[in-house]
Amino acid sequence: MKANKIQILMLAVWTGMALSVEAQEPDNRLNREMTLEREYDPTVQDANKVNRLPEVKDPEVTKRPIDYSPFTVPADPEKQLTVLPSGAIQTEIPYNRRRGYFHFGGGMFMNLNGDVGYHILDTDKDLLRLYVSHHSTGGNVTYLDRGILFFQEGKQKAVLSDNLAGLGFRHQFSGASLHLGAEYNYTGFNYYGWPLAPEQLVSSARLNPDSLADRNTQQANQTLRGYAGIRSNGEAGIGYAIDFDWTHFSQKYGPVTHLEGLREDRLAGRVDLNVRLGEKNRRVGIVTGIQYFSYTDSPLRTDSLGYRNRLEATFTPYYRIDGETWHVKLGANVMLLSGDSMQAFVSPNVSGELQIAGRTVFYASAGGETGSNDAAGLSRRNRYMDCSRAALPSRTWLDATAGIRSSVTRDFWLTVFAGYKIVENAVFFVPYYHAQAQFGNYSTAFQPDVTVFDAGAALKYAFRQQVDVSLRGVYHNCSFGRGDDEARTFGLRPEEMKPFGLPEVEINAGITVKPLRPLALALDYYLGARRCTLLRGIPVDMGNLHDLNLRASWNFSDTFGAYAKLNNLLSSRQELWYGYPMQGFHALAGININF
């Protein structure tokens, strides 16, 4: 799709949205502040918060806490958190009465999981928190047998050690708040997936897979981050939020162990300035965000990584007005990418919500963004990503959502929603064989232009704080525009292009029962249906993901609790990425202490 046609379409959509009363779904990023070791998010616009309408609970169906290795978590890999929630949350101990927490659990497949945190300062004006988290695994997993000769070998040790340490400080002035902090993350892992090989090797006689790839040497991803920010409080006449963020990402090895891995530095700044116009319910402002990426590679490399130092900038002027039963924000994103002749593009940034009846709210939004697709970001989504191959930045021309959120009764909440997205250079992960690499099962980015239609519903029912039932289902439908180059690169016909790795249907369901006050039993299930991947230019069925888990927790007091989990109760043999099988049935038990 040509850029000028897309810009005309965006202008038309923006104009149409601006002439209507739209609605905005609550910013889910604020939920990240709910955990004790909450991560500072400089993108949250505290200076730009709107007054809420009468409370209408959104029936969020959250995924179960990650109690150990993501090898065991098939649900929605791109959105799984790698930071463990505090143990207090996992057993529902009222941790906010205490300043520290300790959590530790262990189980089958050498799964270990723990975290500890403490509020060194905890007053109305000052908060200084320290936190450390660890989860790891080192057990054997069994490859799926697809009838290919190589898949008869059986088992391979899957190694992961993920460690996070952080320090955060917040000071409350009379009219502003200051945030400072730093984090360090170390992730060690092996490329344990079944080695991919050229067609001629697959069709040959039995070969030792260790001769095709190194599945034992551990790669190491390290991330060091520092941030600082200051923002105004409340609805001051002049509101502001100023944030700075620096991130350094590095890999221990390149494609082979005698080459150093990639080094990536990201320097980001964001400024939100807004002014009240007359009445308290109107504001005008502008948000400016700039990111600069710089790269360093091993001096021994002779081939080009494809990485280039680059600048990304976004300017968002907006106007906001709040009524008693409605809120509207009108704006636009003007985005600039260095390289490619400094390409610029525009997307709408409009949103709003309208109370249409009682405790029922209609909401809608239309936005857009630049996807950096930096090495650090892609590695968080898929640690087996081949970082020696640069991915193109994505351009989201339109990301529109509309829905109805309602408290049908006091104990029952319902949301129905639909969305439409237009993305240039989207990212789908597919398996990739790198002939010059020492590690034989990489993922790489397949980047076509895509339009995505989503539709779904979510509901939640609570009965006397003893039973909670939740259900959420989403249907994804994708179609592809320009993609001939990508199709030729990966050896498939344009009509064979699919959203590789993305399930067509996703369902999250859960029920929690509290038969006794200290005891909670939770059963949750995830279904990811109709998945496929791309292998040697041929779409390959990946099978459905089924994840059924049971958790029991017992709070002996507000200080001490214990829990046990049974995961993959269906003993499903499945894989998150092609050739990377997940653990079968496994159990884990742990304790939580607040102090």
N, C-alpha and C positions, 0 to 999 in steps of 0.2 A: 504494500500500500504506500503510495507516494506521500511524502511529508506534507505537501501543500494541501492535498485532499484531506488528510487527517486534521490539519490545523483548521480548515473550514468546518469540518464536522465538530471539532472541539468548541469553536466559537459559537456554533448554533446550539450545541447542548448547553453551554454556559449561559447564553442569553436566555434560553428557555427556562433553565433552572432559576435564574435570577428573578424572573417574573412571577414565580410561584412561592408559596410558603413551604419550605422544605424542612426536613428534620434530621437531627444528628444522633447517631447511636453513641452512647457514652464511650469515651476513650478507654479502651481496655488496657492501655499501657499504664493507667493509674493503678491497676491491680497489682503491678509489680512492686508497689510500695507496701503491700500488705504483709510481707514476710519479715521476720525479725532481722534477717540479714539483707534487707531490701537493697536492690541495686539502684544507684542514682541514675536517673534517666534524664539527660539534658534536653530531650525533645518534648517533655511534658510542659505545657504552657500554663504554668501557675498564674502568670499575669493575665491570661486570656480565658480564665474559667468563666462559665456563664452560670447564672442562677438556675438551679434545677427546678423542673416542674414537680408537681406532687409525685412523691416516690412511687414509681411503678417498677417493681423488680424485674430484671431481665433474667429469664430462666437459664443462666449459664450452666452448661453441662461440661464441667472441667474434667480433664484427664486425671487419672490417679497419680499420686505422688510417685516420683521415681525413687524407689528404695534401693535399687542397685542397677547394674550395667544396662545401658540402652540397648545392648544386644537382646534384652528381654522385652523391649518395648517396641512393638511394631507400629503403634498408632502414630500417624502423622509425623514422620521423622523430621520435617523441616521446622516444626514448631515445638518439639520437645525441649524442655529446659535442661541445661547441663548443670545448673546450680541446684543443689538439693535444698528443698524447703526445710525449715527447722524441725527438729524432732517434736517440738511442742505442738506444731500444727498437725503432724502426722497422727498424734494420739489425742488431739483436741484438749490438751492440758491448757488452762488459761495462762499462757506464758507471759502475758503482759504484766503480771504481778511481780515478775522476777526480772533480774538484769542479765541473767546468763542461761544458757542451755547447753546440754550435751546429749548427743544422739549417737548410738552405735548399733549396727546390725550386721549379721553374717549369715551365710547360707550355702546352698549347694553351688557347684561350679566355681568354688573359691570366690564367691561374691562377698565383698566387704563394702560397708557403707557407713559413713559417719560424718558428723559435723559438730563444731563447737563454736559458740559465740558469746560475747560479753559486752555489755554497755558500760564502758569505763566511766563515762559521764552520762547522766540521764536526768536532766532538769528541764524546766520550761524553756530555758534559753539555750542550753547546750546539750548536744548529743554526740558522743564519741563512741563508735562501735568497732569491734574487732571480730572477724569471723574467719573460720577455716573449714573447708569441706573436702572430703575425699570419697571417691567410690572407684572400685576396681573389680576386675574379674580375671580369671586365669584358667578357666575350665575348657575342656574339649567340647567341640560341637561336631555334629554329623552333617556331612554334605547331603544335599538332595540328589537322589538318583533320577536322572532324566533319561536313562537309557544310553547315555554316552559312556564310552569305555572308561574315560578318565574318572568318572564319578563313582567308580567302584572302590576307590581307595578307602573311604570312610571318614575318619575323624582328623581334626586339626585343632590345636590349641588357639583359642581366641583371647588375646591379651588386651586389656585396657586399664589404664590408671589415670584418672582424671582428678586433678587437685586444684583447689582455688583458695587463695588467701586475700583478704581485703581489709582495708581500714577506711572508715568514713566519718566525717565530722560535719556537724551542722550547728550554726549559731543563729539565734533569732534576735535581730535588732528590733527597734521600735516600729520601723516601717518596711523592713526587708529581711530576707534570710540569706545566709551564706552557706554554700556547700563546697566541701573539699573532700577528696578521697583518692585512693589508689587501689588497684587490684593486680594480682599476678595469677595466671593460670598456666598449668603445665599438664599436657595430655600426652601420655606415651601409649602407643598401640602398634600392633603388627598388621600388615596387609594379609590377613589370614584367608581371604576369599579364594575360591578355586582358581588356579592360574588360567587366564585366558591365553590363547595361543592362535597362531595363524591356522587357516583351514587345513593346510597340508599336514600340520602336526596332529590335529584332531583326528584325521582320517588314518594316521599311521598306527603302528603297533603300540603295545603298551609302553608308556614312557614314565619315568619317575617324575612326578610333578615338581619335585624339588629342583630338577634340572631346568625347569621352565621359569621358575621365579623363586625369590627369597620370601618365604612366608613366616620367618622367625625373627629376623632383625626388627627391632622396634624403632619406628619413626617417633619423633617428638615434636609436637607443636607447642610453642610458648607464646604467651600474650602478656604484655605489660601495659597497663593503662593508668593514666592519671587524668583527673577531671577537676574543674572548679567552676563555680557559678554563683551568681547573685540575682535575686529576683524580688520584686516588690510584693507586698502583702495586701490582700483584700482588693477593694475596688478604689484604689487611689486615683486622683485626677490624671496623673501620668503613670501608666503601668509599664513595667519593663522586666525582661528576663534575659540575662547575658550569661552564656555558657561557653566553656572551652573544654576540649577533649583531645588527648593525645594517646594514640595506641601504637604499639610496636609489636609486630607479629613475625615469627621466624620458624622455619623448619630445620631440623637437625640435618637431614639428608636431602639431596636432590634426587634425580631419577636413579642414581647409583650412589653407593655409600661413600665413594671417594670424592664426591662433589658435595659442597655445602648447599644447604637448601636456600630457599628464597627468603629475603628480608623485606618486609613491607612496613612503612611508617605512614600513619594517617594523622593529620592535624586538622581539627575541625573547630569551627566557631559558629555560634548562633546568637542572634540578637532579635528580640521581640520588643518593639516599642509601640505603645498604644495610648490614645488620649480619649478621655471622656468628652462627649459632645453634649453640652447642656444637661439634659436629664441623665440620671444614673443608668438608664437602660440603653444607651447608645455609645458605641466606641468605634474609633477608626484607628488602624494601625498597620504596621508592616513588619514582616518577619524576614530576616536575611540569614541564610545559612550557607557556609562555604566549607568545602572539604578539599584538602590537598593530599594526594597520594604520591609517595616516592618509593623507589625499588632499588634493591641491591642484590646482585646474583653472584654466584661463585666465579672468581676470575678464571677458573679452569674451563668453564663452559665455552664451547665453540659455536653452538647453535643459539638462535634467538629465542628468548622466552615469549616474546610478544608483549611483554609488559612495558608500559611507557609512563613516566611521571605525568600526572594529569590533575586538573582542577575541576571541581564541580561546584556550581553555585545555584542557589534557588532564592528568588525574591517573591514574596507573597504579600501584596497589599490586600487589606480586607476591611469590611465594614460589618459591624455586629449590632443588632438591635434585639432587645428582650421585651417580650410582653408578659402578661400574667399567665397566659395559657400557651404561649408559643415563643420560640427563639429562632432567629435567622442569622446566618453568617454568609456574606457575599464576598468573594475574593477570587483571585486567580494566581496560579503558579507560573512564574517565568523562570525557566531552567536553562542553564548554560553548561555545556561540556567542552572542555578543551580537547584538542585533537579533532580530526575530521573537519577541519576548517571552522572550528569553534561553533559547532552546531547548537542552535537554540530551539526550544519548543515551549509551547504554552499549554497548560491544562486548567480546567476550572478548579476552584476551591470554594465550594458552596455547601452549606449544610443547614439543617434546622430540624425542629421538632414541633409538633402541634398536638395539644390535648384535644381529642375529638369526642370523647364521651367518658365521663366518670374517671376511672383509672386506666384509660386506654390512650396510648400515645402513638401517633404516626411519626415516623422519622425517615429522613432521606439525606443522602450526601452524594457529592460528586467531586472527586479529586484526581490527583495524578502525582507522580513522583519519578525521581531518577533512582534506579537501582545500581549501586556502585559495583556489585559483583566483584568485590575485592577478595583477595586470597583469604584474609581472616574471616570474612563473612561467609564465604562459600565453605570453608573448612568447618565452621560451626554447624552448617546445615548437613554436611557430609564429610566426615573426617577422612574418607578414602579418596577425596578429590585430588586429581593430578594438578598440583600447584605449579608445575612447569609449563602449563598451557594457560595463557591469559584468557579470561572471558570478557566479552564486550559488555559495557554498561547497558542496562535495560532502560527503556523509556516507557513509562506507563502514561499513555495519553488520556485515559479515562478509567476511573475506578468508581463506579456508581453503585449505590446500595439504597434500597427502600424497604420498609417493613412496618409492621404493626406490633407493638409491645403492649401487653395487657395483663392486669391482675384480674383474672376472671372472677375469682373469689378470694377470700382472705388467704387461703392455703394453696391456691392453684394459679400458676403463671404460664403465659403462653406468648411465644414470639413466632411470627411468620415473616420471612424475608426473601428477597431476591436481589441479585447483583449482576452487573455487566462490566467487563474489564477489557481494555484494549492495550496490549503490551507489545512493544518492539524489542526484539532480542531477549525474549523470556528465557529462563533457565530451567531445563529438565535434565536430570542426571541419568547418564547411560553408561554401561560398562565400556571400557576402552583398553585396547592392547597397545602398549608402548614398546616397540621392538628394541629400543636402546635402553630400556629401563630395567633395573634389577628387580623391581617389584612388579608382579604380573597381573594384578587385578585392580586397576584404577577405575575411578569414575571421572567422566569429563562432562562438560556442559554442552548440551544440544540446545541451540538458540534460534528457534524460528520466531516469526511474528505470530501472535495468537490472540484470538478473542475468546473470552471465557464467560459463559452464562452459568450462574449459580442460583439455586433455589433450595429452600429448606425451611425447617420448622424446629422449634425447641419447646419443651414443656417441662415443668417441674411441679411436683405435688409434695406438700409437707403435712404430716398428720401429728399434731400434738407433740412436736419435737421428738417423736419416737420413730417415725418412718419418713424417709425422704426418697422420692422416686424422680428420676430425671431421664430425659430422652432427647436426643438431638440427631437429626438426619439432614444431610446435604447432598444434592445432586450437582455434579460438574459436567458441563458440556463444552467442549473446545472445538474451535475451527481455526484453520491456519490460512494466513495470507501469504505474503512473500516468504519463501522458504526454499526456493530452488537451490541456492548456494549451499544451504545446510543439508538439503537432501542429497546433493551430489557428494558433499564431503563425507557423509556417513553411509553412502552407498545404498540409498533407498529412493523409491519414486516419490514425488511430492504427495501423491494421493495416499501414501502409506504413513505420512506423518501423523503422530499421535502424541498426546501429553504423557510421555514415557515417565513412569514412576508415580503418576498422580491417579489415585483411585477415582473411578467414575461416581461411585456412591460411598459415602462415609456415614457410619452410624455409631454414636456413643450412647450407651445406656448404663444406668447404675441404680442401685437400690441400697440404702443404708437403714439398718434396723438397730434400735437401741432397746433391747428387752429389759435391761437393767441399767441403772444410772451409770455405773462405771464401765459398762461393756458396750462396744459398738461393733457391728458386723456389717461389712460392706462388700457387695458383689458388683463388679463392673465389667463391661464388655465393649470391645471395639471391633467393628467390621470395616475393612477397606476392600471394596469389591471392584472387580474388573480392572486389574492392573496389567500393564505390559511393559516390556523394555525393548531395547534395540540391540541386537547382537549380530555383528558382522553384516549389517545392512538388512537384517530380517527382524520384523516385530515378533517378539517372543512373549507368550503368556506367562505372567509371574504368579498366577494363582491369587486367591483371596487371602487377606490377612484376617485371622481370628485371634482375639486376645481376651481370654476370660480369666478373671482373677478374683480371689477371695482374700479379704483382710479382716483380721480380728484385733481389736485394741482394747486394753483394759487400763483404766486410770486408777491407780491405787490411791493417789492423792493429787493435789495440785503441784506436787514436787516430782513424783515418780510415776512412770507409766511403762507398759510393755506392749509389744505387738507381735503378731505372726502373720505371714503372707504366704499364700499358695498361688503361684503364677503359672500361666499357660495350662489351665486345668484341662483343656481339650487335647493337650499333648500334640499340638499342631506342629508339623514340620514345614517351616516357612522361612522366608528370607526377606530382609528389608531391602538390600541391594543385591543384584544378581551375583550369585556365587558366594554370598556372605550369609550362611544360615544362622538362625537365632537359637537360643537355648530352648530345650524342650521343657517339660514340667520341672519346676524347681520351687523350693521353699526357702524362706528366710525368716529369722526372728531377731528382735532387737529391743533395746530399752531406750527410754527418754527421761532425762533428768533436767529439771529447771532449778536454778539456784540464784 
